[in-house]
């Protein structure tokens, strides 16, 4: 747990194409740095808890990996600031 406290953490809310939620979820779970990923009901389809060395590393993960998964329409990233 101490390693997680020294790393940057962010929550990412994801909107998916209709019917693609489970496929997107399975792809997310394969990405290094994705600690948790869960399906949601409501405005967003999936929430991800991501970690990296810093916020720049998390940003790169979102831009180069998460957003490129087929079926991902939109993301909203909320960095943890504690």
HTML snippet that shows the backbone in 3Dmol.js (N, CA, C, O; Angstrom):
<script src="https://3Dmol.org/build/3Dmol-min.js"></script>
<div id="view" style="width:600px;height:400px;position:relative"></div>
<script>
const pdb = `
ATOM      1  N   UNK A   1       0.815  -1.200   0.000  1.00  0.00           N
ATOM      2  CA  UNK A   1       0.000   0.000   0.000  1.00  0.00           C
ATOM      3  C   UNK A   1       0.859   1.265   0.000  1.00  0.00           C
ATOM      4  O   UNK A   1       0.438   2.286  -0.543  1.00  0.00           O
ATOM      5  N   UNK A   2       2.031   1.221   0.585  1.00  0.00           N
ATOM      6  CA  UNK A   2       2.888   2.396   0.604  1.00  0.00           C
ATOM      7  C   UNK A   2       3.351   2.792  -0.788  1.00  0.00           C
ATOM      8  O   UNK A   2       3.562   3.974  -1.055  1.00  0.00           O
ATOM      9  N   UNK A   3       3.511   1.818  -1.677  1.00  0.00           N
ATOM     10  CA  UNK A   3       3.897   2.135  -3.058  1.00  0.00           C
ATOM     11  C   UNK A   3       2.797   2.923  -3.747  1.00  0.00           C
ATOM     12  O   UNK A   3       3.077   3.824  -4.538  1.00  0.00           O
ATOM     13  N   UNK A   4       1.529   2.585  -3.447  1.00  0.00           N
ATOM     14  CA  UNK A   4       0.423   3.300  -4.062  1.00  0.00           C
ATOM     15  C   UNK A   4       0.390   4.753  -3.596  1.00  0.00           C
ATOM     16  O   UNK A   4       0.052   5.644  -4.376  1.00  0.00           O
ATOM     17  N   UNK A   5       0.736   4.999  -2.344  1.00  0.00           N
ATOM     18  CA  UNK A   5       0.709   6.369  -1.831  1.00  0.00           C
ATOM     19  C   UNK A   5       1.778   7.246  -2.473  1.00  0.00           C
ATOM     20  O   UNK A   5       1.590   8.458  -2.576  1.00  0.00           O
ATOM     21  N   UNK A   6       2.890   6.668  -2.904  1.00  0.00           N
ATOM     22  CA  UNK A   6       3.935   7.460  -3.536  1.00  0.00           C
ATOM     23  C   UNK A   6       3.649   7.666  -5.029  1.00  0.00           C
ATOM     24  O   UNK A   6       4.307   8.479  -5.679  1.00  0.00           O
ATOM     25  N   UNK A   7       2.679   6.938  -5.568  1.00  0.00           N
ATOM     26  CA  UNK A   7       2.342   7.045  -6.983  1.00  0.00           C
ATOM     27  C   UNK A   7       1.163   8.000  -7.164  1.00  0.00           C
ATOM     28  O   UNK A   7       0.453   8.324  -6.212  1.00  0.00           O
ATOM     29  N   UNK A   8       0.974   8.436  -8.396  1.00  0.00           N
ATOM     30  CA  UNK A   8      -0.200   9.231  -8.741  1.00  0.00           C
ATOM     31  C   UNK A   8      -1.370   8.285  -8.982  1.00  0.00           C
ATOM     32  O   UNK A   8      -1.193   7.182  -9.499  1.00  0.00           O
ATOM     33  N   UNK A   9      -2.567   8.730  -8.603  1.00  0.00           N
ATOM     34  CA  UNK A   9      -3.787   7.947  -8.783  1.00  0.00           C
ATOM     35  C   UNK A   9      -4.834   8.829  -9.438  1.00  0.00           C
ATOM     36  O   UNK A   9      -4.936  10.018  -9.136  1.00  0.00           O
ATOM     37  N   UNK A  10      -5.614   8.235 -10.343  1.00  0.00           N
ATOM     38  CA  UNK A  10      -6.727   8.956 -10.961  1.00  0.00           C
ATOM     39  C   UNK A  10      -7.879   7.988 -11.184  1.00  0.00           C
ATOM     40  O   UNK A  10      -7.682   6.785 -11.356  1.00  0.00           O
ATOM     41  N   UNK A  11      -9.075   8.539 -11.176  1.00  0.00           N
ATOM     42  CA  UNK A  11     -10.261   7.790 -11.549  1.00  0.00           C
ATOM     43  C   UNK A  11     -10.671   8.266 -12.937  1.00  0.00           C
ATOM     44  O   UNK A  11     -10.663   9.464 -13.219  1.00  0.00           O
ATOM     45  N   UNK A  12     -11.028   7.320 -13.801  1.00  0.00           N
ATOM     46  CA  UNK A  12     -11.411   7.641 -15.166  1.00  0.00           C
ATOM     47  C   UNK A  12     -12.816   7.109 -15.400  1.00  0.00           C
ATOM     48  O   UNK A  12     -13.071   5.913 -15.256  1.00  0.00           O
ATOM     49  N   UNK A  13     -13.728   8.009 -15.761  1.00  0.00           N
ATOM     50  CA  UNK A  13     -15.090   7.629 -16.126  1.00  0.00           C
ATOM     51  C   UNK A  13     -15.141   7.489 -17.637  1.00  0.00           C
ATOM     52  O   UNK A  13     -14.623   8.338 -18.363  1.00  0.00           O
ATOM     53  N   UNK A  14     -15.763   6.422 -18.109  1.00  0.00           N
ATOM     54  CA  UNK A  14     -15.749   6.112 -19.534  1.00  0.00           C
ATOM     55  C   UNK A  14     -17.166   5.918 -20.063  1.00  0.00           C
ATOM     56  O   UNK A  14     -17.984   5.232 -19.451  1.00  0.00           O
ATOM     57  N   UNK A  15     -17.440   6.536 -21.213  1.00  0.00           N
ATOM     58  CA  UNK A  15     -18.652   6.262 -21.985  1.00  0.00           C
ATOM     59  C   UNK A  15     -18.256   5.350 -23.131  1.00  0.00           C
ATOM     60  O   UNK A  15     -17.241   5.569 -23.792  1.00  0.00           O
ATOM     61  N   UNK A  16     -19.068   4.322 -23.360  1.00  0.00           N
ATOM     62  CA  UNK A  16     -18.800   3.348 -24.422  1.00  0.00           C
ATOM     63  C   UNK A  16     -19.906   3.381 -25.468  1.00  0.00           C
ATOM     64  O   UNK A  16     -21.005   3.879 -25.223  1.00  0.00           O
ATOM     65  N   UNK A  17     -19.588   2.839 -26.640  1.00  0.00           N
ATOM     66  CA  UNK A  17     -20.626   2.581 -27.629  1.00  0.00           C
ATOM     67  C   UNK A  17     -21.586   1.555 -27.038  1.00  0.00           C
ATOM     68  O   UNK A  17     -21.169   0.674 -26.285  1.00  0.00           O
ATOM     69  N   UNK A  18     -22.856   1.663 -27.372  1.00  0.00           N
ATOM     70  CA  UNK A  18     -23.870   0.754 -26.850  1.00  0.00           C
ATOM     71  C   UNK A  18     -23.512  -0.685 -27.213  1.00  0.00           C
ATOM     72  O   UNK A  18     -23.220  -1.001 -28.366  1.00  0.00           O
ATOM     73  N   UNK A  19     -23.544  -1.549 -26.195  1.00  0.00           N
ATOM     74  CA  UNK A  19     -23.255  -2.961 -26.397  1.00  0.00           C
ATOM     75  C   UNK A  19     -21.787  -3.339 -26.317  1.00  0.00           C
ATOM     76  O   UNK A  19     -21.455  -4.521 -26.401  1.00  0.00           O
ATOM     77  N   UNK A  20     -20.897  -2.362 -26.157  1.00  0.00           N
ATOM     78  CA  UNK A  20     -19.449  -2.635 -26.140  1.00  0.00           C
ATOM     79  C   UNK A  20     -18.847  -2.609 -24.730  1.00  0.00           C
ATOM     80  O   UNK A  20     -17.640  -2.788 -24.568  1.00  0.00           O
ATOM     81  N   UNK A  21     -19.681  -2.388 -23.718  1.00  0.00           N
ATOM     82  CA  UNK A  21     -19.175  -2.169 -22.365  1.00  0.00           C
ATOM     83  C   UNK A  21     -18.328  -3.336 -21.846  1.00  0.00           C
ATOM     84  O   UNK A  21     -17.242  -3.120 -21.310  1.00  0.00           O
ATOM     85  N   UNK A  22     -18.815  -4.560 -22.001  1.00  0.00           N
ATOM     86  CA  UNK A  22     -18.084  -5.714 -21.461  1.00  0.00           C
ATOM     87  C   UNK A  22     -16.763  -5.943 -22.188  1.00  0.00           C
ATOM     88  O   UNK A  22     -15.765  -6.300 -21.562  1.00  0.00           O
ATOM     89  N   UNK A  23     -16.750  -5.739 -23.519  1.00  0.00           N
ATOM     90  CA  UNK A  23     -15.507  -5.896 -24.279  1.00  0.00           C
ATOM     91  C   UNK A  23     -14.479  -4.843 -23.852  1.00  0.00           C
ATOM     92  O   UNK A  23     -13.298  -5.150 -23.685  1.00  0.00           O
ATOM     93  N   UNK A  24     -14.942  -3.599 -23.678  1.00  0.00           N
ATOM     94  CA  UNK A  24     -14.054  -2.521 -23.230  1.00  0.00           C
ATOM     95  C   UNK A  24     -13.510  -2.844 -21.841  1.00  0.00           C
ATOM     96  O   UNK A  24     -12.318  -2.670 -21.587  1.00  0.00           O
ATOM     97  N   UNK A  25     -14.372  -3.310 -20.946  1.00  0.00           N
ATOM     98  CA  UNK A  25     -13.955  -3.653 -19.586  1.00  0.00           C
ATOM     99  C   UNK A  25     -12.844  -4.704 -19.608  1.00  0.00           C
ATOM    100  O   UNK A  25     -11.852  -4.570 -18.892  1.00  0.00           O
ATOM    101  N   UNK A  26     -13.002  -5.736 -20.415  1.00  0.00           N
ATOM    102  CA  UNK A  26     -11.980  -6.793 -20.489  1.00  0.00           C
ATOM    103  C   UNK A  26     -10.646  -6.248 -21.012  1.00  0.00           C
ATOM    104  O   UNK A  26      -9.586  -6.644 -20.528  1.00  0.00           O
ATOM    105  N   UNK A  27     -10.690  -5.346 -21.992  1.00  0.00           N
ATOM    106  CA  UNK A  27      -9.456  -4.742 -22.515  1.00  0.00           C
ATOM    107  C   UNK A  27      -8.796  -3.841 -21.470  1.00  0.00           C
ATOM    108  O   UNK A  27      -7.571  -3.826 -21.349  1.00  0.00           O
ATOM    109  N   UNK A  28      -9.595  -3.099 -20.724  1.00  0.00           N
ATOM    110  CA  UNK A  28      -9.056  -2.219 -19.685  1.00  0.00           C
ATOM    111  C   UNK A  28      -8.277  -3.004 -18.641  1.00  0.00           C
ATOM    112  O   UNK A  28      -7.223  -2.561 -18.184  1.00  0.00           O
ATOM    113  N   UNK A  29      -8.789  -4.161 -18.265  1.00  0.00           N
ATOM    114  CA  UNK A  29      -8.158  -4.969 -17.219  1.00  0.00           C
ATOM    115  C   UNK A  29      -6.779  -5.490 -17.641  1.00  0.00           C
ATOM    116  O   UNK A  29      -6.004  -5.926 -16.790  1.00  0.00           O
ATOM    117  N   UNK A  30      -6.463  -5.450 -18.936  1.00  0.00           N
ATOM    118  CA  UNK A  30      -5.167  -5.908 -19.443  1.00  0.00           C
ATOM    119  C   UNK A  30      -4.100  -4.813 -19.406  1.00  0.00           C
ATOM    120  O   UNK A  30      -2.919  -5.097 -19.604  1.00  0.00           O
ATOM    121  N   UNK A  31      -4.505  -3.562 -19.154  1.00  0.00           N
ATOM    122  CA  UNK A  31      -3.575  -2.436 -19.221  1.00  0.00           C
ATOM    123  C   UNK A  31      -2.791  -2.310 -17.915  1.00  0.00           C
ATOM    124  O   UNK A  31      -3.393  -2.195 -16.847  1.00  0.00           O
ATOM    125  N   UNK A  32      -1.448  -2.329 -17.985  1.00  0.00           N
ATOM    126  CA  UNK A  32      -0.656  -2.095 -16.778  1.00  0.00           C
ATOM    127  C   UNK A  32      -0.982  -0.708 -16.210  1.00  0.00           C
ATOM    128  O   UNK A  32      -1.059   0.272 -16.951  1.00  0.00           O
ATOM    129  N   UNK A  33      -1.168  -0.641 -14.913  1.00  0.00           N
ATOM    130  CA  UNK A  33      -1.524   0.626 -14.280  1.00  0.00           C
ATOM    131  C   UNK A  33      -3.003   0.740 -13.973  1.00  0.00           C
ATOM    132  O   UNK A  33      -3.405   1.594 -13.183  1.00  0.00           O
ATOM    133  N   UNK A  34      -3.829  -0.110 -14.587  1.00  0.00           N
ATOM    134  CA  UNK A  34      -5.254  -0.139 -14.246  1.00  0.00           C
ATOM    135  C   UNK A  34      -5.404  -1.060 -13.038  1.00  0.00           C
ATOM    136  O   UNK A  34      -5.237  -2.275 -13.142  1.00  0.00           O
ATOM    137  N   UNK A  35      -5.723  -0.458 -11.886  1.00  0.00           N
ATOM    138  CA  UNK A  35      -5.836  -1.198 -10.633  1.00  0.00           C
ATOM    139  C   UNK A  35      -7.206  -1.859 -10.527  1.00  0.00           C
ATOM    140  O   UNK A  35      -7.316  -3.015 -10.119  1.00  0.00           O
ATOM    141  N   UNK A  36      -8.248  -1.116 -10.897  1.00  0.00           N
ATOM    142  CA  UNK A  36      -9.624  -1.604 -10.839  1.00  0.00           C
ATOM    143  C   UNK A  36     -10.380  -1.069 -12.046  1.00  0.00           C
ATOM    144  O   UNK A  36     -10.067   0.002 -12.565  1.00  0.00           O
ATOM    145  N   UNK A  37     -11.382  -1.833 -12.488  1.00  0.00           N
ATOM    146  CA  UNK A  37     -12.280  -1.387 -13.547  1.00  0.00           C
ATOM    147  C   UNK A  37     -13.632  -2.048 -13.303  1.00  0.00           C
ATOM    148  O   UNK A  37     -13.717  -3.264 -13.131  1.00  0.00           O
ATOM    149  N   UNK A  38     -14.694  -1.232 -13.291  1.00  0.00           N
ATOM    150  CA  UNK A  38     -16.030  -1.737 -12.957  1.00  0.00           C
ATOM    151  C   UNK A  38     -17.079  -1.151 -13.896  1.00  0.00           C
ATOM    152  O   UNK A  38     -16.983   0.005 -14.307  1.00  0.00           O
ATOM    153  N   UNK A  39     -18.089  -1.966 -14.232  1.00  0.00           N
ATOM    154  CA  UNK A  39     -19.243  -1.475 -14.983  1.00  0.00           C
ATOM    155  C   UNK A  39     -20.127  -0.665 -14.053  1.00  0.00           C
ATOM    156  O   UNK A  39     -20.228  -0.959 -12.862  1.00  0.00           O
ATOM    157  N   UNK A  40     -20.768   0.362 -14.608  1.00  0.00           N
ATOM    158  CA  UNK A  40     -21.657   1.243 -13.845  1.00  0.00           C
ATOM    159  C   UNK A  40     -23.023   1.324 -14.523  1.00  0.00           C
ATOM    160  O   UNK A  40     -23.158   1.025 -15.710  1.00  0.00           O
ATOM    161  N   UNK A  41     -24.024   1.729 -13.763  1.00  0.00           N
ATOM    162  CA  UNK A  41     -25.317   2.143 -14.311  1.00  0.00           C
ATOM    163  C   UNK A  41     -25.364   3.647 -14.192  1.00  0.00           C
ATOM    164  O   UNK A  41     -24.889   4.198 -13.199  1.00  0.00           O
ATOM    165  N   UNK A  42     -25.924   4.327 -15.176  1.00  0.00           N
ATOM    166  CA  UNK A  42     -26.056   5.780 -15.090  1.00  0.00           C
ATOM    167  C   UNK A  42     -25.405   6.474 -16.262  1.00  0.00           C
ATOM    168  O   UNK A  42     -25.328   5.928 -17.362  1.00  0.00           O
ATOM    169  N   UNK A  43     -24.936   7.688 -16.015  1.00  0.00           N
ATOM    170  CA  UNK A  43     -24.377   8.539 -17.068  1.00  0.00           C
ATOM    171  C   UNK A  43     -23.133   7.911 -17.696  1.00  0.00           C
ATOM    172  O   UNK A  43     -22.940   7.994 -18.909  1.00  0.00           O
ATOM    173  N   UNK A  44     -22.288   7.282 -16.874  1.00  0.00           N
ATOM    174  CA  UNK A  44     -21.061   6.647 -17.360  1.00  0.00           C
ATOM    175  C   UNK A  44     -21.213   5.136 -17.333  1.00  0.00           C
ATOM    176  O   UNK A  44     -21.985   4.593 -16.542  1.00  0.00           O
ATOM    177  N   UNK A  45     -20.472   4.463 -18.200  1.00  0.00           N
ATOM    178  CA  UNK A  45     -20.571   3.013 -18.334  1.00  0.00           C
ATOM    179  C   UNK A  45     -19.542   2.258 -17.494  1.00  0.00           C
ATOM    180  O   UNK A  45     -19.815   1.164 -16.999  1.00  0.00           O
ATOM    181  N   UNK A  46     -18.351   2.856 -17.337  1.00  0.00           N
ATOM    182  CA  UNK A  46     -17.245   2.181 -16.650  1.00  0.00           C
ATOM    183  C   UNK A  46     -16.482   3.198 -15.811  1.00  0.00           C
ATOM    184  O   UNK A  46     -16.323   4.352 -16.209  1.00  0.00           O
ATOM    185  N   UNK A  47     -16.011   2.757 -14.641  1.00  0.00           N
ATOM    186  CA  UNK A  47     -15.070   3.554 -13.847  1.00  0.00           C
ATOM    187  C   UNK A  47     -13.782   2.755 -13.710  1.00  0.00           C
ATOM    188  O   UNK A  47     -13.810   1.544 -13.493  1.00  0.00           O
ATOM    189  N   UNK A  48     -12.649   3.448 -13.841  1.00  0.00           N
ATOM    190  CA  UNK A  48     -11.328   2.842 -13.748  1.00  0.00           C
ATOM    191  C   UNK A  48     -10.538   3.576 -12.676  1.00  0.00           C
ATOM    192  O   UNK A  48     -10.575   4.804 -12.596  1.00  0.00           O
ATOM    193  N   UNK A  49      -9.828   2.821 -11.858  1.00  0.00           N
ATOM    194  CA  UNK A  49      -8.836   3.400 -10.956  1.00  0.00           C
ATOM    195  C   UNK A  49      -7.482   3.096 -11.578  1.00  0.00           C
ATOM    196  O   UNK A  49      -7.120   1.935 -11.770  1.00  0.00           O
ATOM    197  N   UNK A  50      -6.740   4.148 -11.890  1.00  0.00           N
ATOM    198  CA  UNK A  50      -5.452   4.000 -12.569  1.00  0.00           C
ATOM    199  C   UNK A  50      -4.345   4.598 -11.719  1.00  0.00           C
ATOM    200  O   UNK A  50      -4.563   5.549 -10.968  1.00  0.00           O
ATOM    201  N   UNK A  51      -3.165   4.031 -11.846  1.00  0.00           N
ATOM    202  CA  UNK A  51      -2.010   4.558 -11.135  1.00  0.00           C
ATOM    203  C   UNK A  51      -0.808   4.635 -12.070  1.00  0.00           C
ATOM    204  O   UNK A  51      -0.706   3.900 -13.051  1.00  0.00           O
ATOM    205  N   UNK A  52       0.088   5.543 -11.734  1.00  0.00           N
ATOM    206  CA  UNK A  52       1.322   5.703 -12.488  1.00  0.00           C
ATOM    207  C   UNK A  52       2.342   6.405 -11.614  1.00  0.00           C
ATOM    208  O   UNK A  52       2.047   6.796 -10.485  1.00  0.00           O
ATOM    209  N   UNK A  53       3.551   6.563 -12.149  1.00  0.00           N
ATOM    210  CA  UNK A  53       4.600   7.260 -11.389  1.00  0.00           C
ATOM    211  C   UNK A  53       4.213   8.702 -11.085  1.00  0.00           C
ATOM    212  O   UNK A  53       4.552   9.248 -10.034  1.00  0.00           O
ATOM    213  N   UNK A  54       3.487   9.312 -12.041  1.00  0.00           N
ATOM    214  CA  UNK A  54       3.053  10.701 -11.886  1.00  0.00           C
ATOM    215  C   UNK A  54       1.832  10.921 -12.788  1.00  0.00           C
ATOM    216  O   UNK A  54       1.421  10.018 -13.517  1.00  0.00           O
ATOM    217  N   UNK A  55       1.265  12.113 -12.733  1.00  0.00           N
ATOM    218  CA  UNK A  55       0.074  12.407 -13.536  1.00  0.00           C
ATOM    219  C   UNK A  55       0.366  12.370 -15.040  1.00  0.00           C
ATOM    220  O   UNK A  55      -0.521  12.059 -15.834  1.00  0.00           O
ATOM    221  N   UNK A  56       1.584  12.680 -15.426  1.00  0.00           N
ATOM    222  CA  UNK A  56       1.951  12.615 -16.842  1.00  0.00           C
ATOM    223  C   UNK A  56       1.874  11.177 -17.349  1.00  0.00           C
ATOM    224  O   UNK A  56       1.384  10.933 -18.452  1.00  0.00           O
ATOM    225  N   UNK A  57       2.349  10.238 -16.562  1.00  0.00           N
ATOM    226  CA  UNK A  57       2.285   8.827 -16.958  1.00  0.00           C
ATOM    227  C   UNK A  57       0.830   8.361 -17.076  1.00  0.00           C
ATOM    228  O   UNK A  57       0.489   7.621 -17.998  1.00  0.00           O
ATOM    229  N   UNK A  58      -0.017   8.787 -16.155  1.00  0.00           N
ATOM    230  CA  UNK A  58      -1.438   8.434 -16.223  1.00  0.00           C
ATOM    231  C   UNK A  58      -2.063   9.047 -17.485  1.00  0.00           C
ATOM    232  O   UNK A  58      -2.823   8.381 -18.188  1.00  0.00           O
ATOM    233  N   UNK A  59      -1.746  10.293 -17.765  1.00  0.00           N
ATOM    234  CA  UNK A  59      -2.274  10.964 -18.962  1.00  0.00           C
ATOM    235  C   UNK A  59      -1.889  10.199 -20.220  1.00  0.00           C
ATOM    236  O   UNK A  59      -2.722   9.994 -21.103  1.00  0.00           O
ATOM    237  N   UNK A  60      -0.635   9.777 -20.305  1.00  0.00           N
ATOM    238  CA  UNK A  60      -0.174   9.011 -21.465  1.00  0.00           C
ATOM    239  C   UNK A  60      -0.925   7.686 -21.590  1.00  0.00           C
ATOM    240  O   UNK A  60      -1.285   7.276 -22.693  1.00  0.00           O
ATOM    241  N   UNK A  61      -1.159   7.017 -20.459  1.00  0.00           N
ATOM    242  CA  UNK A  61      -1.918   5.766 -20.466  1.00  0.00           C
ATOM    243  C   UNK A  61      -3.317   5.995 -21.036  1.00  0.00           C
ATOM    244  O   UNK A  61      -3.802   5.199 -21.840  1.00  0.00           O
ATOM    245  N   UNK A  62      -3.950   7.065 -20.626  1.00  0.00           N
ATOM    246  CA  UNK A  62      -5.304   7.372 -21.102  1.00  0.00           C
ATOM    247  C   UNK A  62      -5.290   7.684 -22.591  1.00  0.00           C
ATOM    248  O   UNK A  62      -6.125   7.174 -23.338  1.00  0.00           O
ATOM    249  N   UNK A  63      -4.354   8.515 -23.028  1.00  0.00           N
ATOM    250  CA  UNK A  63      -4.308   8.917 -24.433  1.00  0.00           C
ATOM    251  C   UNK A  63      -3.885   7.786 -25.371  1.00  0.00           C
ATOM    252  O   UNK A  63      -4.446   7.644 -26.458  1.00  0.00           O
ATOM    253  N   UNK A  64      -2.906   6.982 -24.963  1.00  0.00           N
ATOM    254  CA  UNK A  64      -2.351   5.989 -25.889  1.00  0.00           C
ATOM    255  C   UNK A  64      -2.939   4.593 -25.732  1.00  0.00           C
ATOM    256  O   UNK A  64      -2.799   3.763 -26.630  1.00  0.00           O
ATOM    257  N   UNK A  65      -3.595   4.320 -24.608  1.00  0.00           N
ATOM    258  CA  UNK A  65      -4.136   2.976 -24.396  1.00  0.00           C
ATOM    259  C   UNK A  65      -5.655   2.990 -24.207  1.00  0.00           C
ATOM    260  O   UNK A  65      -6.377   2.372 -24.989  1.00  0.00           O
ATOM    261  N   UNK A  66      -6.141   3.678 -23.192  1.00  0.00           N
ATOM    262  CA  UNK A  66      -7.575   3.629 -22.871  1.00  0.00           C
ATOM    263  C   UNK A  66      -8.430   4.197 -24.000  1.00  0.00           C
ATOM    264  O   UNK A  66      -9.388   3.554 -24.428  1.00  0.00           O
ATOM    265  N   UNK A  67      -8.102   5.371 -24.480  1.00  0.00           N
ATOM    266  CA  UNK A  67      -8.928   6.005 -25.519  1.00  0.00           C
ATOM    267  C   UNK A  67      -8.858   5.294 -26.859  1.00  0.00           C
ATOM    268  O   UNK A  67      -9.711   5.517 -27.718  1.00  0.00           O
ATOM    269  N   UNK A  68      -7.871   4.454 -27.051  1.00  0.00           N
ATOM    270  CA  UNK A  68      -7.734   3.731 -28.323  1.00  0.00           C
ATOM    271  C   UNK A  68      -8.443   2.382 -28.323  1.00  0.00           C
ATOM    272  O   UNK A  68      -8.462   1.698 -29.345  1.00  0.00           O
ATOM    273  N   UNK A  69      -9.022   1.993 -27.201  1.00  0.00           N
ATOM    274  CA  UNK A  69      -9.778   0.737 -27.159  1.00  0.00           C
ATOM    275  C   UNK A  69     -11.035   0.904 -28.014  1.00  0.00           C
ATOM    276  O   UNK A  69     -11.787   1.859 -27.818  1.00  0.00           O
ATOM    277  N   UNK A  70     -11.273  -0.005 -28.953  1.00  0.00           N
ATOM    278  CA  UNK A  70     -12.500   0.088 -29.758  1.00  0.00           C
ATOM    279  C   UNK A  70     -13.742   0.061 -28.865  1.00  0.00           C
ATOM    280  O   UNK A  70     -13.870  -0.799 -27.994  1.00  0.00           O
ATOM    281  N   UNK A  71     -14.649   1.005 -29.090  1.00  0.00           N
ATOM    282  CA  UNK A  71     -15.861   1.098 -28.284  1.00  0.00           C
ATOM    283  C   UNK A  71     -15.843   2.211 -27.253  1.00  0.00           C
ATOM    284  O   UNK A  71     -16.892   2.573 -26.722  1.00  0.00           O
ATOM    285  N   UNK A  72     -14.649   2.771 -26.955  1.00  0.00           N
ATOM    286  CA  UNK A  72     -14.561   3.900 -26.019  1.00  0.00           C
ATOM    287  C   UNK A  72     -14.949   5.170 -26.781  1.00  0.00           C
ATOM    288  O   UNK A  72     -14.339   5.510 -27.795  1.00  0.00           O
ATOM    289  N   UNK A  73     -15.979   5.867 -26.275  1.00  0.00           N
ATOM    290  CA  UNK A  73     -16.417   7.113 -26.911  1.00  0.00           C
ATOM    291  C   UNK A  73     -15.799   8.333 -26.243  1.00  0.00           C
ATOM    292  O   UNK A  73     -15.288   9.225 -26.920  1.00  0.00           O
ATOM    293  N   UNK A  74     -15.845   8.372 -24.902  1.00  0.00           N
ATOM    294  CA  UNK A  74     -15.426   9.545 -24.146  1.00  0.00           C
ATOM    295  C   UNK A  74     -14.832   9.120 -22.811  1.00  0.00           C
ATOM    296  O   UNK A  74     -15.188   8.081 -22.255  1.00  0.00           O
ATOM    297  N   UNK A  75     -13.913   9.951 -22.305  1.00  0.00           N
ATOM    298  CA  UNK A  75     -13.371   9.726 -20.963  1.00  0.00           C
ATOM    299  C   UNK A  75     -13.413  11.022 -20.166  1.00  0.00           C
ATOM    300  O   UNK A  75     -13.325  12.114 -20.727  1.00  0.00           O
ATOM    301  N   UNK A  76     -13.547  10.886 -18.865  1.00  0.00           N
ATOM    302  CA  UNK A  76     -13.440  12.005 -17.933  1.00  0.00           C
ATOM    303  C   UNK A  76     -12.481  11.568 -16.849  1.00  0.00           C
ATOM    304  O   UNK A  76     -12.748  10.606 -16.131  1.00  0.00           O
ATOM    305  N   UNK A  77     -11.355  12.274 -16.724  1.00  0.00           N
ATOM    306  CA  UNK A  77     -10.305  11.897 -15.778  1.00  0.00           C
ATOM    307  C   UNK A  77     -10.342  12.804 -14.567  1.00  0.00           C
ATOM    308  O   UNK A  77     -10.425  14.027 -14.686  1.00  0.00           O
ATOM    309  N   UNK A  78     -10.279  12.179 -13.389  1.00  0.00           N
ATOM    310  CA  UNK A  78     -10.275  12.911 -12.125  1.00  0.00           C
ATOM    311  C   UNK A  78      -9.052  12.495 -11.314  1.00  0.00           C
ATOM    312  O   UNK A  78      -9.083  11.473 -10.628  1.00  0.00           O
ATOM    313  N   UNK A  79      -7.964  13.284 -11.386  1.00  0.00           N
ATOM    314  CA  UNK A  79      -6.771  12.960 -10.608  1.00  0.00           C
ATOM    315  C   UNK A  79      -7.035  13.124  -9.111  1.00  0.00           C
ATOM    316  O   UNK A  79      -7.717  14.058  -8.691  1.00  0.00           O
ATOM    317  N   UNK A  80      -6.495  12.219  -8.323  1.00  0.00           N
ATOM    318  CA  UNK A  80      -6.584  12.307  -6.867  1.00  0.00           C
ATOM    319  C   UNK A  80      -5.511  13.274  -6.394  1.00  0.00           C
ATOM    320  O   UNK A  80      -4.360  13.178  -6.819  1.00  0.00           O
ATOM    321  N   UNK A  81      -5.880  14.216  -5.508  1.00  0.00           N
ATOM    322  CA  UNK A  81      -4.935  15.257  -5.103  1.00  0.00           C
ATOM    323  C   UNK A  81      -4.514  15.179  -3.633  1.00  0.00           C
ATOM    324  O   UNK A  81      -3.920  16.124  -3.114  1.00  0.00           O
ATOM    325  N   UNK A  82      -4.811  14.079  -2.963  1.00  0.00           N
ATOM    326  CA  UNK A  82      -4.429  13.980  -1.541  1.00  0.00           C
ATOM    327  C   UNK A  82      -2.957  13.764  -1.368  1.00  0.00           C
ATOM    328  O   UNK A  82      -2.477  13.661  -0.239  1.00  0.00           O
TER     329      UNK A  82
END
`;
const viewer = $3Dmol.createViewer("view");
viewer.addModel(pdb, "pdb");
viewer.setStyle({}, {cartoon: {color: "spectrum"}});
viewer.zoomTo();
viewer.render();
</script>
